[in-house]
């Protein structure tokens, strides 16, 4: 009975609500995966920094991604410079 009520509420949602309900988590997931791949492909001063950032992003999800983009990306080694 309860599942039927939830389904009726989902069907009654408009396209904007569905975009928010489905689109935001999908976008967060894509940015999370991009961050993990970026960490794995980048070189850091030492191996422990890479492992630390990977674990921070993996376990803290959105908070870890934000921390990585604010702090972690500046700790990478630039190959071209």
Rosetta silent file (secondary structure, phi, psi, omega in degrees, C-alpha in Angstrom):
SEQUENCE: XXXXXXXXXXXXXXXXXXXXXXXXXXXXXXXXXXXXXXXXXXXXXXXXXXXXXXXXXXXXXXXXXXXXXXXXXXXXXXXXX
SCORE:     score description
SCORE:     0.000 S_00000001
   1 L     0.000  -42.521 -178.165    0.000    0.000    0.000 S_00000001
   2 H   -68.300  -39.043  178.354    2.761    2.413    0.895 S_00000001
   3 H   -61.077  -35.326  178.367    4.692    1.674   -2.323 S_00000001
   4 H   -65.399  -39.470  178.033    1.612    2.540   -4.343 S_00000001
   5 H   -65.047  -39.384  178.793    1.398    5.956   -2.673 S_00000001
   6 H   -65.683  -42.535  179.429    5.047    6.630   -3.456 S_00000001
   7 H   -63.721  -39.563  178.585    4.548    5.648   -7.106 S_00000001
   8 H   -63.608  -40.010  178.501    1.517    7.922   -7.403 S_00000001
   9 H   -67.045  -37.988  178.559    3.573   10.822   -6.026 S_00000001
  10 H   -66.599  -38.658  179.218    6.413   10.114   -8.469 S_00000001
  11 H   -66.889  -32.149 -177.416    4.038   10.024  -11.415 S_00000001
  12 L   -77.577   -7.935 -179.778    2.543   13.344  -10.345 S_00000001
  13 L   -72.716  145.754  176.580    5.934   15.088  -10.486 S_00000001
  14 L   -85.031  177.082 -177.368    6.613   17.476  -13.315 S_00000001
  15 H   -64.841  -34.270  179.860    9.684   17.453  -15.539 S_00000001
  16 H   -68.445  -40.166  178.066   11.555   20.037  -13.460 S_00000001
  17 H   -65.378  -42.414  178.207   11.094   18.073  -10.257 S_00000001
  18 H   -64.303  -37.780  177.027   12.232   14.868  -11.965 S_00000001
  19 H   -60.821  -42.313  179.512   15.274   16.689  -13.354 S_00000001
  20 H   -69.300  -45.541 -176.876   16.226   17.795   -9.863 S_00000001
  21 H   -65.821  -39.235 -177.357   15.506   14.425   -8.251 S_00000001
  22 H   -98.033  -36.828 -173.902   17.387   12.427  -10.901 S_00000001
  23 H   -72.008  -41.787 -177.841   19.772   14.934  -12.470 S_00000001
  24 H   -64.388  -49.245  177.764   21.510   16.277   -9.387 S_00000001
  25 H   -62.431  -35.186  177.893   22.563   12.869   -8.007 S_00000001
  26 H   -66.796  -42.311  178.205   23.726   11.782  -11.468 S_00000001
  27 H   -63.319  -42.241  177.934   25.770   14.979  -11.870 S_00000001
  28 H   -62.646  -41.460  178.446   27.328   14.506   -8.423 S_00000001
  29 H   -62.351  -42.810 -179.700   28.202   10.906   -9.311 S_00000001
  30 H   -63.760  -44.020  178.569   29.855   11.982  -12.583 S_00000001
  31 H   -65.404  -37.480  178.024   31.952   14.642  -10.826 S_00000001
  32 H   -62.184  -47.331  179.128   32.876   12.102   -8.124 S_00000001
  33 H   -64.882  -42.221  178.266   34.079    9.562  -10.708 S_00000001
  34 H   -58.786  -41.816 -179.962   35.951   12.301  -12.629 S_00000001
  35 H   -64.143  -44.262  179.114   37.740   13.311   -9.420 S_00000001
  36 H   -62.366  -42.926  178.560   38.779    9.737   -8.644 S_00000001
  37 H   -65.757  -41.068  178.778   40.114    9.245  -12.180 S_00000001
  38 H   -61.169  -41.140  177.953   41.925   12.602  -12.015 S_00000001
  39 H   -64.178  -44.952 -178.104   43.606   11.568   -8.765 S_00000001
  40 H   -66.672  -32.543 -177.702   44.685    8.210  -10.196 S_00000001
  41 H   -86.594  -14.830 -177.019   46.089    9.766  -13.386 S_00000001
  42 L   -91.039  158.471  174.352   47.929   12.631  -11.649 S_00000001
  43 L  -107.985  137.712  178.536   51.319   12.607   -9.997 S_00000001
  44 E  -116.117  174.355 -179.167   51.788   14.027   -6.524 S_00000001
  45 L   -57.521  -38.663  176.034   54.896   14.791   -4.477 S_00000001
  46 L  -145.384  165.707 -176.655   54.705   11.353   -2.895 S_00000001
  47 H   -65.733  -30.141 -177.586   52.547    8.256   -3.116 S_00000001
  48 H   -68.661  -29.907  177.418   50.898    8.778    0.240 S_00000001
  49 H   -65.986  -41.463  178.129   49.360   12.072   -0.920 S_00000001
  50 H   -62.413  -46.149  179.770   47.715   10.317   -3.849 S_00000001
  51 H   -63.387  -42.394 -179.957   46.350    7.569   -1.599 S_00000001
  52 H   -60.683  -47.967 -179.672   45.135   10.111    0.942 S_00000001
  53 H   -65.507  -37.451  177.517   43.239   12.161   -1.646 S_00000001
  54 H   -60.821  -46.134 -179.564   41.746    9.038   -3.183 S_00000001
  55 H   -66.456  -39.028  178.605   40.451    7.895    0.204 S_00000001
  56 H   -61.320  -49.152 -178.670   39.136   11.371    1.091 S_00000001
  57 H   -67.595  -39.795 -177.268   37.182   11.649   -2.178 S_00000001
  58 H   -64.304  -45.112 -173.915   36.031    8.024   -2.074 S_00000001
  59 H   -90.571  -26.471 -178.790   34.659    8.102    1.467 S_00000001
  60 H   -98.160   -1.155  174.899   33.531   11.729    1.807 S_00000001
  61 H    51.685 -116.921 -173.850   31.860   11.873   -1.604 S_00000001
  62 H   -63.427  -40.370  178.663   30.732   15.438   -2.374 S_00000001
  63 H   -64.153  -41.848  177.799   32.653   17.000    0.510 S_00000001
  64 H   -63.305  -39.610  177.739   35.782   15.131   -0.591 S_00000001
  65 H   -62.810  -45.729  179.550   35.343   16.298   -4.180 S_00000001
  66 H   -61.915  -45.200  178.351   35.024   19.909   -3.062 S_00000001
  67 H   -61.541  -41.346 -179.078   38.109   19.600   -0.840 S_00000001
  68 H   -63.852  -45.084 -178.390   40.080   17.986   -3.655 S_00000001
  69 H   -69.723  -28.257  179.157   39.231   20.704   -6.176 S_00000001
  70 H   -82.755  -44.381 -172.086   40.019   23.470   -3.673 S_00000001
  71 L  -108.729  -48.647 -168.634   43.152   22.000   -2.042 S_00000001
  72 H   -67.262  -37.509 -176.988   44.272   18.784   -3.716 S_00000001
  73 H   -65.312  -26.357  178.328   44.641   19.876   -7.320 S_00000001
  74 H   -77.313  -11.147  179.012   47.234   22.446   -6.315 S_00000001
  75 H   -91.181   -0.815  179.677   49.343   19.658   -4.781 S_00000001
  76 E   -76.453  158.402  175.898   49.806   17.863   -8.087 S_00000001
  77 L   -91.808  127.213  176.724   53.099   17.910   -9.992 S_00000001
  78 L   -82.550  121.235 -179.860   52.918   19.753  -13.316 S_00000001
  79 L   -76.012  -33.427 -174.844   54.632   17.656  -15.978 S_00000001
  80 L   -78.879  -18.428 -176.338   54.721   20.445  -18.569 S_00000001
  81 L   -92.814    0.000    0.000   56.429   23.073  -16.401 S_00000001
